[in-house]
Amino acid sequence: MPGPLYRRPFERPGRTPGGGSAAWTVTPKGGLPLPPVEIPFSWISDPIVRKPTTAITKAQVSQAGGTTSYSSASAALVRQFGANSAVVSLSNASDADQMNLAVFFTTYQATPRPRQPLLTLNLFSRTEAEADLILAVPLAARVRVTGAPAATPPGALNFTLQGIRHVMGVEVRTVTWSTAALIGTTTTAPGLWFRLGTSTLGGSDLVPF
């Protein structure tokens, strides 16, 4: 039973998950996302359930008391994945936001993204250093699973952490992650989105909508 029963979340400055001397953060530098935390496939407990995201091929975005904008993915994508609509109402002052958000949906979410909604890791099966690494991963971090079977979809191995659940007991110590598929032009990397505090006006980073 090498793993710890309980360990505080990773807060000590001057260390990185898996070793090193630089402080680890999810804050991107220069508008670029940080490299993902890498977790071996063998660490994940069975069963592993895979569920693709729903393709959004149609979008209808309204401004409260204002106009409504519509966007559609290509006819080929609509035929392949169906006419799945996102209907959104915004309370905003900008007339451009409706169309920008509608186009964002049908550009970056028009194809299903494979993912595992929940992943469980058993800390009792891990060494202390490995348990440190798992417990160090914060919300919003990007994670990449390595060493997966060859048939695993690449998109299922790259995700963002959106929830963490701990179970602790005399004979159990697990961490369960809820995940979100990456949003970008590919299934394995996030887009070069504009990030407040790190991107610059007139630069190459994109405003999602």
Buried (B, 14 or more C-beta within 10 A) or exposed (E): EEBBBEBEEBEEEEBBBEEEEEEBEBEBEEBEBEEBBBBEEEBBEEEBEEEBBEBBBBBBBBBEEBEEBBBBBEEEBBEBBEEBBBEBEBEEEEEEBBBBBBBBBBBBBBBBBBBBBBBBBBBBBBEEEBBBBBBBBBEEBBBBBEEBEEEBBEBBBBBBBEEBEEEEEEEEBBBBBBBBBBBBEEBEBBBBBBBEEBBEEEEEBBEEB
